[in-house]
Every structure is written in C-alpha cells, then in structure tokens.
Amino acid sequence: MNIVYYILVLVGTFVLMEGITWCTHRFVMHGFLWYLHRDHHQVRPGIFEKNDLFAFIFAVPSFLMIYLGTYNYIWWLQAIGFGVMAYGFAYFMVHDVIIHQRFKWFSRSNNTYVRAIRWAHKMHHKQLDKNKGESFGFLIVNKKYWDKIRRDKKLMAGKAKVEYAPEAE
C-alpha cells in the first residue's frame, strides 16, 4: 500500500463526512431520531443530554472499520475508519468545545471562523421545532454568516457596540 493513497482516502473521507453529517443532522436527527436530538435544542439541566448518544452511534462504524481493516489487512477500510474518527474529533472540538463551550478553552476567541460557526449554530438553535431550521452542517460555514461576522468586525473596529460580539482586544 502506498502511504499517499492511504492519506488521500483518509482526507477524502474526512471531507465527505461533512456532507454525510449534514444529511444525517437534517434528515435523521431532525427526523425519526428527533426524540434523541430534541434536548440539544433546549436548555439542559446538566452536562449530559440524550443527544450525546449520537457520539456513540457514530463511533461504532468508525471503530468497526478500523478494527476490521487492521485485522483483515484492508488498508482502505482502516483509512476510512480513521477519516471518520478524525472528523468525529474535529466535530467534538468545534461543536462541544468551541460552540457550546462544554470546556472553556476558547471562550474569548475573536477568530472570524470561530465567531461565524458560533453564529451559524446559534441560528440553527433558534428553531425549537424539528421541521424548521437552517445551518445543519458542522464545519463548513455558509457565506452569509461569514459576511455577517465581517460586517460586525468592521462595526467593532469603528467603536460601535455589537451586543452579542466580544470586545476587540
């Protein structure tokens, strides 16, 4: 096996996962598994919610692909499993750490991407109904949110107050 092919399959899987995740979020989490996802759109009483079960649901295929690919010497299956795992890690960092701030590691970030992804997710959570909503992706931010954050940064640079944005340092 050529390491270049392995990396291409892994990275390709990672990129493809954004589309798979968008579809899963839109049609499964906001569809027939809404009963597991609903509490994610509400104020939660503790650190855990039923929605957290999706991490385990999505980890199973990744684990199986890595396991079967490793022990049956199927390099591309292992690479796909690691690509899914890498996406899961990125999802955790962006969604749970940066957006929902379950851990206060990036709570004061003024980074344009961080602010755009937070705003897009805020617009997604604005709707409490499973049939309404927008911004179902996790890592790719729609242009309208980038534009909004750039406008806000210009306002902030002009010393105008923007209520929901952190002060420029």
N, CA, C and O atoms as a DFTB+ gen file, in Angstrom:
676 C
 N C O
     1  1       0.837      -1.184       0.000
     2  2       0.000       0.000       0.000
     3  2       0.883       1.250       0.000
     4  3       1.891       1.319       0.703
     5  1       0.495       2.191      -0.772
     6  2       1.218       3.445      -0.846
     7  2       0.633       4.404       0.188
     8  3      -0.584       4.563       0.281
     9  1       1.502       5.034       0.956
    10  2       1.064       5.949       2.022
    11  2       0.270       7.124       1.450
    12  3      -0.621       7.651       2.115
    13  1       0.588       7.535       0.226
    14  2      -0.141       8.646      -0.409
    15  2      -1.612       8.267      -0.608
    16  3      -2.502       9.076      -0.342
    17  1      -1.869       7.049      -1.071
    18  2      -3.251       6.597      -1.252
    19  2      -3.986       6.527       0.082
    20  3      -5.157       6.893       0.183
    21  1      -3.285       6.056       1.090
    22  2      -3.872       5.958       2.424
    23  2      -4.314       7.340       2.911
    24  3      -5.432       7.516       3.395
    25  1      -3.417       8.306       2.773
    26  2      -3.723       9.677       3.217
    27  2      -4.854      10.270       2.377
    28  3      -5.725      10.956       2.912
    29  1      -4.851      10.013       1.072
    30  2      -5.930      10.520       0.209
    31  2      -7.289       9.954       0.619
    32  3      -8.279      10.684       0.660
    33  1      -7.338       8.665       0.920
    34  2      -8.597       8.044       1.346
    35  2      -9.022       8.621       2.692
    36  3     -10.196       8.934       2.888
    37  1      -8.086       8.763       3.615
    38  2      -8.400       9.312       4.935
    39  2      -8.930      10.746       4.812
    40  3      -9.981      11.065       5.368
    41  1      -8.219      11.597       4.098
    42  2      -8.626      13.001       3.937
    43  2      -9.933      13.096       3.138
    44  3     -10.808      13.898       3.466
    45  1     -10.059      12.280       2.099
    46  2     -11.303      12.270       1.325
    47  2     -12.500      11.887       2.179
    48  3     -13.577      12.470       2.052
    49  1     -12.305      10.905       3.048
    50  2     -13.372      10.500       3.966
    51  2     -13.728      11.638       4.905
    52  3     -14.905      11.905       5.147
    53  1     -12.711      12.309       5.436
    54  2     -12.941      13.441       6.333
    55  2     -13.801      14.499       5.648
    56  3     -14.768      14.991       6.230
    57  1     -13.451      14.845       4.421
    58  2     -14.195      15.867       3.669
    59  2     -15.616      15.385       3.377
    60  3     -16.572      16.142       3.542
    61  1     -15.754      14.156       2.953
    62  2     -17.069      13.583       2.648
    63  2     -17.975      13.542       3.878
    64  3     -19.198      13.615       3.756
    65  1     -17.376      13.425       5.056
    66  2     -18.157      13.339       6.284
    67  2     -18.985      14.602       6.548
    68  3     -20.029      14.522       7.195
    69  1     -18.546      15.745       6.068
    70  2     -19.340      16.964       6.277
    71  2     -20.686      16.837       5.575
    72  3     -21.715      17.201       6.144
    73  1     -20.692      16.328       4.356
    74  2     -21.953      16.118       3.637
    75  2     -22.800      15.037       4.283
    76  3     -24.015      15.184       4.410
    77  1     -22.157      13.952       4.691
    78  2     -22.881      12.875       5.366
    79  2     -23.476      13.384       6.670
    80  3     -24.616      13.068       7.010
    81  1     -22.699      14.169       7.391
    82  2     -23.171      14.708       8.663
    83  2     -24.316      15.691       8.453
    84  3     -25.277      15.692       9.223
    85  1     -24.226      16.531       7.413
    86  2     -25.309      17.462       7.114
    87  2     -26.601      16.680       6.878
    88  3     -27.639      16.997       7.460
    89  1     -26.534      15.656       6.020
    90  2     -27.725      14.857       5.706
    91  2     -28.248      14.130       6.942
    92  3     -29.457      14.074       7.168
    93  1     -27.342      13.577       7.734
    94  2     -27.751      12.876       8.953
    95  2     -28.405      13.840       9.930
    96  3     -29.427      13.518      10.535
    97  1     -27.819      15.021      10.085
    98  2     -28.376      16.010      11.002
    99  2     -29.756      16.464      10.535
   100  3     -30.688      16.565      11.332
   101  1     -29.878      16.735       9.241
   102  2     -31.139      17.254       8.707
   103  2     -32.250      16.203       8.683
   104  3     -33.383      16.489       9.070
   105  1     -31.929      14.993       8.232
   106  2     -32.986      14.017       7.973
   107  2     -33.124      12.916       9.030
   108  3     -34.168      12.268       9.106
   109  1     -32.107      12.699       9.831
   110  2     -32.185      11.680      10.878
   111  2     -32.372      12.344      12.247
   112  3     -33.325      12.046      12.967
   113  1     -31.441      13.252      12.597
   114  2     -31.533      13.902      13.909
   115  2     -32.763      14.810      13.991
   116  3     -33.398      14.906      15.042
   117  1     -33.092      15.466      12.897
   118  2     -34.300      16.296      12.859
   119  2     -35.449      15.532      12.220
   120  3     -36.450      16.124      11.817
   121  1     -35.302      14.231      12.131
   122  2     -36.332      13.354      11.578
   123  2     -36.730      12.317      12.604
   124  3     -37.193      12.652      13.695
   125  1     -36.545      11.033      12.245
   126  2     -37.061       9.956      13.093
   127  2     -36.313       9.793      14.423
   128  3     -36.823       9.124      15.322
   129  1     -35.120      10.385      14.574
   130  2     -34.423      10.329      15.870
   131  2     -34.472      11.671      16.608
   132  3     -33.617      11.963      17.444
   133  1     -35.481      12.474      16.286
   134  2     -35.659      13.764      16.951
   135  2     -35.764      13.599      18.466
   136  3     -35.311      14.465      19.214
   137  1     -36.358      12.491      18.926
   138  2     -36.523      12.288      20.368
   139  2     -35.168      12.216      21.085
   140  3     -35.094      12.482      22.285
   141  1     -34.105      11.863      20.371
   142  2     -32.767      11.892      20.970
   143  2     -32.106      13.258      20.818
   144  3     -31.269      13.634      21.638
   145  1     -32.467      13.990      19.795
   146  2     -31.812      15.261      19.484
   147  2     -32.530      16.475      20.085
   148  3     -31.924      17.534      20.252
   149  1     -33.806      16.324      20.407
   150  2     -34.630      17.448      20.858
   151  2     -34.004      18.195      22.033
   152  3     -33.979      19.425      22.044
   153  1     -33.501      17.459      23.019
   154  2     -32.972      18.127      24.212
   155  2     -31.744      18.982      23.905
   156  3     -31.375      19.840      24.706
   157  1     -31.114      18.758      22.763
   158  2     -29.978      19.584      22.370
   159  2     -30.427      20.993      21.984
   160  3     -29.629      21.930      22.011
   161  1     -31.692      21.140      21.629
   162  2     -32.242      22.445      21.263
   163  2     -32.931      23.116      22.442
   164  3     -33.605      24.131      22.264
   165  1     -32.779      22.579      23.619
   166  2     -33.387      23.134      24.819
   167  2     -32.303      23.388      25.850
   168  3     -31.186      22.886      25.727
   169  1     -32.637      24.166      26.860
   170  2     -31.695      24.387      27.953
   171  2     -31.561      23.075      28.709
   172  3     -32.556      22.488      29.133
   173  1     -30.343      22.626      28.873
   174  2     -30.150      21.334      29.533
   175  2     -29.857      21.522      31.017
   176  3     -29.198      22.486      31.405
   177  1     -30.344      20.605      31.845
   178  2     -30.148      20.738      33.281
   179  2     -28.739      20.362      33.741
   180  3     -28.295      20.828      34.791
   181  1     -28.041      19.543      32.988
   182  2     -26.708      19.107      33.397
   183  2     -25.745      19.134      32.234
   184  3     -26.013      19.755      31.206
   185  1     -24.628      18.462      32.400
   186  2     -23.611      18.469      31.347
   187  2     -23.949      17.491      30.219
   188  3     -23.534      17.697      29.079
   189  1     -24.695      16.434      30.527
   190  2     -25.030      15.440      29.503
   191  2     -26.475      15.593      29.042
   192  3     -27.329      16.112      29.761
   193  1     -26.721      15.124      27.817
   194  2     -28.056      15.148      27.240
   195  2     -28.215      13.898      26.379
   196  3     -27.229      13.248      26.034
   197  1     -29.449      13.566      26.035
   198  2     -29.693      12.378      25.199
   199  2     -28.970      12.486      23.862
   200  3     -28.535      11.478      23.305
   201  1     -28.843      13.685      23.354
   202  2     -28.160      13.928      22.087
   203  2     -26.728      13.388      22.093
   204  3     -26.192      13.061      21.034
   205  1     -26.111      13.292      23.256
   206  2     -24.744      12.782      23.356
   207  2     -24.632      11.329      22.913
   208  3     -23.535      10.861      22.607
   209  1     -25.739      10.615      22.875
   210  2     -25.719       9.226      22.406
   211  2     -25.285       9.128      20.946
   212  3     -24.787       8.087      20.517
   213  1     -25.471      10.207      20.177
   214  2     -25.050      10.183      18.780
   215  2     -23.542       9.989      18.647
   216  3     -23.084       9.409      17.662
   217  1     -22.773      10.456      19.608
   218  2     -21.324      10.242      19.557
   219  2     -21.013       8.749      19.549
   220  3     -20.130       8.302      18.817
   221  1     -21.724       7.989      20.349
   222  2     -21.514       6.543      20.387
   223  2     -22.057       5.874      19.125
   224  3     -21.447       4.948      18.589
   225  1     -23.202       6.351      18.663
   226  2     -23.797       5.787      17.442
   227  2     -22.837       5.950      16.269
   228  3     -22.672       5.024      15.473
   229  1     -22.199       7.124      16.151
   230  2     -21.299       7.377      15.038
   231  2     -19.919       6.749      15.253
   232  3     -19.200       6.508      14.284
   233  1     -19.542       6.483      16.494
   234  2     -18.238       5.882      16.768
   235  2     -18.205       4.402      16.398
   236  3     -17.147       3.878      16.049
   237  1     -19.337       3.730      16.468
   238  2     -19.375       2.282      16.201
   239  2     -18.896       1.945      14.785
   240  3     -18.018       1.094      14.642
   241  1     -19.436       2.576      13.728
   242  2     -18.930       2.239      12.377
   243  2     -17.447       2.570      12.218
   244  3     -16.713       1.825      11.569
   245  1     -17.005       3.677      12.803
   246  2     -15.598       4.046      12.724
   247  2     -14.726       2.984      13.383
   248  3     -13.736       2.540      12.801
   249  1     -15.089       2.583      14.580
   250  2     -14.345       1.552      15.293
   251  2     -14.317       0.247      14.502
   252  3     -13.267      -0.384      14.370
   253  1     -15.468      -0.153      13.979
   254  2     -15.538      -1.412      13.228
   255  2     -14.674      -1.364      11.966
   256  3     -14.011      -2.345      11.631
   257  1     -14.681      -0.228      11.267
   258  2     -13.860      -0.115      10.059
   259  2     -12.372      -0.162      10.406
   260  3     -11.591      -0.806       9.704
   261  1     -11.981       0.510      11.475
   262  2     -10.573       0.466      11.889
   263  2     -10.195      -0.960      12.301
   264  3      -9.156      -1.479      11.894
   265  1     -11.039      -1.575      13.102
   266  2     -10.770      -2.934      13.595
   267  2     -10.692      -3.944      12.444
   268  3      -9.718      -4.687      12.319
   269  1     -11.724      -3.955      11.615
   270  2     -11.755      -4.927      10.513
   271  2     -10.662      -4.639       9.482
   272  3     -10.059      -5.562       8.935
   273  1     -10.414      -3.371       9.224
   274  2      -9.355      -3.011       8.290
   275  2      -7.984      -3.402       8.787
   276  3      -7.131      -3.817       8.003
   277  1      -7.763      -3.274      10.087
   278  2      -6.471      -3.625      10.671
   279  2      -6.260      -5.140      10.686
   280  3      -5.216      -5.625      10.250
   281  1      -7.232      -5.875      11.179
   282  2      -7.048      -7.316      11.363
   283  2      -7.254      -8.142      10.095
   284  3      -6.849      -9.303      10.038
   285  1      -7.875      -7.556       9.094
   286  2      -8.030      -8.251       7.811
   287  2      -7.132      -7.665       6.723
   288  3      -7.240      -8.032       5.553
   289  1      -6.241      -6.749       7.121
   290  2      -5.284      -6.131       6.202
   291  2      -5.971      -5.462       5.013
   292  3      -5.531      -5.597       3.872
   293  1      -7.050      -4.741       5.295
   294  2      -7.758      -3.975       4.268
   295  2      -7.451      -2.503       4.548
   296  3      -8.172      -1.833       5.288
   297  1      -6.378      -2.020       3.949
   298  2      -5.858      -0.693       4.270
   299  2      -6.880       0.411       4.044
   300  3      -6.971       1.339       4.848
   301  1      -7.651       0.329       2.960
   302  2      -8.588       1.409       2.637
   303  2      -9.745       1.455       3.638
   304  3     -10.273       2.532       3.917
   305  1     -10.146       0.302       4.181
   306  2     -11.200       0.279       5.191
   307  2     -10.697       0.916       6.486
   308  3     -11.417       1.662       7.149
   309  1      -9.460       0.609       6.825
   310  2      -8.848       1.227       8.001
   311  2      -8.729       2.743       7.810
   312  3      -9.005       3.508       8.734
   313  1      -8.324       3.172       6.625
   314  2      -8.180       4.603       6.336
   315  2      -9.521       5.321       6.435
   316  3      -9.594       6.430       6.965
   317  1     -10.578       4.698       5.931
   318  2     -11.916       5.283       6.046
   319  2     -12.304       5.406       7.517
   320  3     -12.832       6.436       7.937
   321  1     -12.045       4.359       8.298
   322  2     -12.349       4.398       9.729
   323  2     -11.621       5.527      10.433
   324  3     -12.205       6.223      11.262
   325  1     -10.340       5.715      10.106
   326  2      -9.579       6.808      10.720
   327  2     -10.056       8.171      10.214
   328  3     -10.002       9.153      10.954
   329  1     -10.518       8.245       8.972
   330  2     -11.081       9.500       8.460
   331  2     -12.345       9.877       9.197
   332  3     -12.549      11.043       9.533
   333  1     -13.200       8.894       9.453
   334  2     -14.423       9.132      10.227
   335  2     -14.055       9.540      11.654
   336  3     -14.658      10.452      12.220
   337  1     -13.059       8.857      12.233
   338  2     -12.624       9.191      13.587
   339  2     -12.065      10.617      13.654
   340  3     -12.355      11.353      14.597
   341  1     -11.272      11.003      12.665
   342  2     -10.712      12.360      12.626
   343  2     -11.830      13.402      12.536
   344  3     -11.775      14.444      13.190
   345  1     -12.840      13.106      11.721
   346  2     -13.983      14.018      11.628
   347  2     -14.713      14.092      12.971
   348  3     -15.122      15.171      13.399
   349  1     -14.872      12.962      13.625
   350  2     -15.510      12.947      14.946
   351  2     -14.761      13.798      15.941
   352  3     -15.378      14.502      16.740
   353  1     -13.435      13.748      15.911
   354  2     -12.627      14.580      16.803
   355  2     -12.810      16.058      16.463
   356  3     -12.977      16.887      17.358
   357  1     -12.779      16.387      15.169
   358  2     -12.980      17.780      14.744
   359  2     -14.368      18.262      15.153
   360  3     -14.531      19.393      15.610
   361  1     -15.365      17.398      14.985
   362  2     -16.729      17.727      15.395
   363  2     -16.773      18.031      16.892
   364  3     -17.353      19.033      17.309
   365  1     -16.162      17.169      17.691
   366  2     -16.131      17.387      19.142
   367  2     -15.486      18.728      19.469
   368  3     -16.024      19.494      20.268
   369  1     -14.345      19.017      18.862
   370  2     -13.637      20.268      19.153
   371  2     -14.469      21.481      18.743
   372  3     -14.564      22.452      19.495
   373  1     -15.068      21.429      17.561
   374  2     -15.833      22.591      17.084
   375  2     -17.178      22.691      17.795
   376  3     -17.530      23.758      18.298
   377  1     -17.926      21.604      17.843
   378  2     -19.286      21.658      18.361
   379  2     -19.337      21.735      19.888
   380  3     -19.996      22.614      20.443
   381  1     -18.658      20.835      20.555
   382  2     -18.768      20.774      22.017
   383  2     -17.836      21.745      22.728
   384  3     -18.195      22.292      23.771
   385  1     -16.647      21.966      22.182
   386  2     -15.681      22.842      22.854
   387  2     -15.862      24.296      22.421
   388  3     -16.009      25.178      23.267
   389  1     -15.852      24.554      21.114
   390  2     -15.893      25.941      20.631
   391  2     -17.306      26.515      20.657
   392  3     -17.510      27.619      21.162
   393  1     -18.285      25.785      20.120
   394  2     -19.636      26.339      20.020
   395  2     -20.358      26.316      21.366
   396  3     -20.766      27.362      21.870
   397  1     -20.516      25.139      21.941
   398  2     -21.290      25.026      23.185
   399  2     -20.456      25.237      24.438
   400  3     -21.004      25.329      25.536
   401  1     -19.165      25.313      24.294
   402  2     -18.234      25.624      25.370
   403  2     -18.431      24.742      26.602
   404  3     -18.474      25.225      27.733
   405  1     -18.550      23.445      26.356
   406  2     -18.611      22.496      27.474
   407  2     -17.302      22.535      28.258
   408  3     -17.270      22.249      29.455
   409  1     -16.237      22.888      27.568
   410  2     -14.939      23.137      28.186
   411  2     -14.568      24.564      27.799
   412  3     -14.728      24.936      26.636
   413  1     -14.094      25.347      28.704
   414  2     -13.864      26.781      28.468
   415  2     -12.474      27.060      27.887
   416  3     -11.722      27.879      28.416
   417  1     -12.143      26.364      26.785
   418  2     -10.824      26.513      26.196
   419  2     -10.732      27.693      25.226
   420  3      -9.677      28.322      25.137
   421  1     -11.791      28.006      24.509
   422  2     -11.755      29.073      23.506
   423  2     -12.915      30.047      23.726
   424  3     -13.540      30.495      22.764
   425  1     -13.198      30.367      24.964
   426  2     -14.396      31.139      25.272
   427  2     -14.297      32.609      24.859
   428  3     -15.328      33.264      24.704
   429  1     -13.125      33.129      24.683
   430  2     -12.973      34.545      24.334
   431  2     -12.395      34.755      22.934
   432  3     -11.842      35.817      22.647
   433  1     -12.518      33.772      22.079
   434  2     -11.916      33.860      20.754
   435  2     -12.593      34.937      19.915
   436  3     -13.818      35.058      19.891
   437  1     -11.771      35.705      19.238
   438  2     -12.268      36.718      18.315
   439  2     -11.986      36.288      16.869
   440  3     -12.106      37.091      15.944
   441  1     -11.614      35.031      16.686
   442  2     -11.324      34.489      15.379
   443  2     -12.579      34.519      14.508
   444  3     -13.667      34.179      14.970
   445  1     -12.426      34.923      13.252
   446  2     -13.569      35.060      12.357
   447  2     -14.287      33.734      12.144
   448  3     -15.517      33.690      12.161
   449  1     -13.532      32.644      11.943
   450  2     -14.166      31.332      11.753
   451  2     -14.936      30.923      13.007
   452  3     -16.074      30.464      12.916
   453  1     -14.331      31.084      14.152
   454  2     -14.988      30.687      15.404
   455  2     -16.279      31.480      15.586
   456  3     -17.309      30.910      15.947
   457  1     -16.235      32.766      15.346
   458  2     -17.435      33.586      15.507
   459  2     -18.495      33.240      14.460
   460  3     -19.686      33.234      14.771
   461  1     -18.073      32.949      13.210
   462  2     -19.030      32.590      12.154
   463  2     -19.693      31.254      12.458
   464  3     -20.904      31.117      12.280
   465  1     -18.934      30.274      12.910
   466  2     -19.510      28.959      13.192
   467  2     -20.431      29.044      14.408
   468  3     -21.458      28.367      14.457
   469  1     -20.070      29.868      15.384
   470  2     -20.954      30.057      16.542
   471  2     -22.261      30.717      16.124
   472  3     -23.333      30.327      16.586
   473  1     -22.172      31.707      15.259
   474  2     -23.383      32.408      14.826
   475  2     -24.278      31.485      14.001
   476  3     -25.496      31.476      14.183
   477  1     -23.683      30.715      13.103
   478  2     -24.467      29.771      12.287
   479  2     -25.179      28.774      13.192
   480  3     -26.343      28.446      12.963
   481  1     -24.490      28.294      14.208
   482  2     -25.094      27.323      15.115
   483  2     -26.180      27.975      15.973
   484  3     -27.188      27.352      16.306
   485  1     -25.953      29.234      16.321
   486  2     -26.984      29.966      17.073
   487  2     -28.251      30.086      16.234
   488  3     -29.356      29.947      16.758
   489  1     -28.101      30.339      14.954
   490  2     -29.264      30.426      14.066
   491  2     -29.942      29.062      13.926
   492  3     -31.163      28.985      13.789
   493  1     -29.159      27.998      13.959
   494  2     -29.740      26.651      13.914
   495  2     -30.560      26.388      15.175
   496  3     -31.656      25.834      15.104
   497  1     -30.035      26.780      16.308
   498  2     -30.708      26.522      17.586
   499  2     -31.859      27.486      17.862
   500  3     -32.632      27.283      18.799
   501  1     -31.971      28.513      17.064
   502  2     -33.077      29.470      17.216
   503  2     -34.419      28.767      17.059
   504  3     -35.405      29.151      17.688
   505  1     -34.453      27.742      16.223
   506  2     -35.682      26.992      15.982
   507  2     -35.780      25.824      16.963
   508  3     -34.839      25.041      17.092
   509  1     -36.878      25.709      17.630
   510  2     -37.082      24.613      18.574
   511  2     -37.904      23.483      17.967
   512  3     -38.112      22.450      18.603
   513  1     -38.366      23.681      16.746
   514  2     -39.177      22.685      16.057
   515  2     -38.275      21.862      15.146
   516  3     -37.355      22.404      14.534
   517  1     -38.527      20.570      15.052
   518  2     -37.670      19.703      14.242
   519  2     -37.779      19.967      12.750
   520  3     -36.855      19.645      12.003
   521  1     -38.893      20.550      12.293
   522  2     -39.107      20.757      10.867
   523  2     -38.622      22.096      10.355
   524  3     -38.614      22.334       9.148
   525  1     -38.226      22.955      11.238
   526  2     -37.719      24.259      10.828
   527  2     -36.233      24.301      11.145
   528  3     -35.738      23.514      11.952
   529  1     -35.556      25.187      10.530
   530  2     -34.149      25.340      10.863
   531  2     -33.290      25.625       9.653
   532  3     -33.742      25.593       8.508
   533  1     -32.061      25.898       9.942
   534  2     -31.075      26.188       8.926
   535  2     -29.718      25.761       9.462
   536  3     -29.591      25.405      10.634
   537  1     -28.728      25.797       8.625
   538  2     -27.352      25.529       9.021
   539  2     -27.201      24.174       9.715
   540  3     -26.946      24.107      10.917
   541  1     -27.359      23.115       8.955
   542  2     -27.272      21.765       9.507
   543  2     -25.857      21.192       9.471
   544  3     -25.606      20.134      10.049
   545  1     -24.942      21.870       8.806
   546  2     -23.555      21.398       8.764
   547  2     -22.831      21.710      10.063
   548  3     -23.380      22.360      10.953
   549  1     -21.597      21.242      10.161
   550  2     -20.860      21.446      11.406
   551  2     -19.560      22.192      11.216
   552  3     -19.211      23.017      12.060
   553  1     -18.831      21.941      10.154
   554  2     -17.516      22.565       9.999
   555  2     -17.473      23.612       8.900
   556  3     -16.653      24.529       8.954
   557  1     -18.344      23.489       7.902
   558  2     -18.375      24.445       6.804
   559  2     -19.457      25.476       7.102
   560  3     -20.601      25.132       7.401
   561  1     -19.073      26.738       7.015
   562  2     -19.977      27.827       7.369
   563  2     -20.494      28.497       6.100
   564  3     -19.715      28.829       5.206
   565  1     -21.805      28.696       6.024
   566  2     -22.430      29.373       4.894
   567  2     -21.888      30.791       4.771
   568  3     -21.593      31.441       5.774
   569  1     -21.758      31.264       3.539
   570  2     -21.198      32.588       3.252
   571  2     -21.926      33.712       3.991
   572  3     -21.297      34.692       4.390
   573  1     -23.238      33.585       4.178
   574  2     -23.982      34.679       4.822
   575  2     -23.513      34.913       6.262
   576  3     -23.582      36.037       6.760
   577  1     -23.035      33.852       6.934
   578  2     -22.544      34.017       8.302
   579  2     -21.151      34.633       8.316
   580  3     -20.831      35.434       9.194
   581  1     -20.324      34.258       7.344
   582  2     -19.014      34.911       7.208
   583  2     -19.214      36.413       6.977
   584  3     -18.561      37.243       7.608
   585  1     -20.134      36.744       6.055
   586  2     -20.392      38.151       5.742
   587  2     -20.875      38.906       6.970
   588  3     -20.452      40.037       7.207
   589  1     -21.758      38.291       7.754
   590  2     -22.278      38.944       8.942
   591  2     -21.161      39.237       9.947
   592  3     -21.094      40.330      10.509
   593  1     -20.302      38.269      10.164
   594  2     -19.207      38.447      11.123
   595  2     -18.232      39.509      10.631
   596  3     -17.726      40.301      11.426
   597  1     -17.965      39.530       9.332
   598  2     -17.069      40.564       8.786
   599  2     -17.687      41.957       8.957
   600  3     -16.984      42.910       9.294
   601  1     -19.000      42.075       8.725
   602  2     -19.680      43.363       8.959
   603  2     -19.580      43.762      10.424
   604  3     -19.316      44.920      10.744
   605  1     -19.793      42.799      11.308
   606  2     -19.708      43.082      12.745
   607  2     -18.305      43.532      13.140
   608  3     -18.149      44.444      13.951
   609  1     -17.288      42.898      12.571
   610  2     -15.908      43.288      12.890
   611  2     -15.626      44.718      12.441
   612  3     -14.928      45.469      13.123
   613  1     -16.180      45.087      11.276
   614  2     -15.997      46.465      10.811
   615  2     -16.685      47.442      11.770
   616  3     -16.135      48.496      12.090
   617  1     -17.887      47.087      12.223
   618  2     -18.585      47.930      13.188
   619  2     -17.792      48.054      14.482
   620  3     -17.677      49.139      15.051
   621  1     -17.252      46.943      14.934
   622  2     -16.478      46.949      16.176
   623  2     -15.201      47.762      16.029
   624  3     -14.774      48.430      16.971
   625  1     -14.583      47.706      14.837
   626  2     -13.375      48.488      14.595
   627  2     -13.690      49.976      14.635
   628  3     -12.830      50.791      14.969
   629  1     -14.938      50.329      14.290
   630  2     -15.369      51.721      14.344
   631  2     -15.879      52.110      15.725
   632  3     -16.487      53.169      15.876
   633  1     -15.648      51.289      16.720
   634  2     -16.020      51.518      18.120
   635  2     -17.520      51.454      18.370
   636  3     -17.989      51.829      19.445
   637  1     -18.272      50.983      17.383
   638  2     -19.704      50.789      17.606
   639  2     -19.897      49.496      18.380
   640  3     -19.173      48.524      18.167
   641  1     -20.858      49.486      19.263
   642  2     -21.119      48.294      20.064
   643  2     -21.974      47.307      19.275
   644  3     -22.964      47.689      18.650
   645  1     -21.586      46.043      19.309
   646  2     -22.365      44.959      18.741
   647  2     -22.685      44.065      19.925
   648  3     -21.783      43.471      20.514
   649  1     -23.946      43.963      20.276
   650  2     -24.384      43.370      21.533
   651  2     -23.852      41.980      21.825
   652  3     -23.440      41.717      22.955
   653  1     -23.845      41.077      20.851
   654  2     -23.509      39.674      21.100
   655  2     -22.034      39.383      20.828
   656  3     -21.584      38.268      21.091
   657  1     -21.271      40.339      20.314
   658  2     -19.888      40.067      19.945
   659  2     -18.935      40.489      21.073
   660  3     -19.189      41.473      21.768
   661  1     -17.853      39.748      21.247
   662  2     -16.891      40.134      22.274
   663  2     -16.164      41.419      21.877
   664  3     -16.024      41.727      20.694
   665  1     -15.722      42.134      22.847
   666  2     -14.980      43.376      22.598
   667  2     -13.656      43.049      21.915
   668  3     -13.011      42.058      22.259
   669  1     -13.248      43.866      20.958
   670  2     -11.945      43.690      20.322
   671  2     -10.871      44.029      21.339
   672  3     -11.009      44.976      22.113
   673  1      -9.800      43.246      21.332
   674  2      -8.746      43.455      22.342
   675  2      -7.727      44.431      21.876
   676  3      -6.774      44.722      22.599
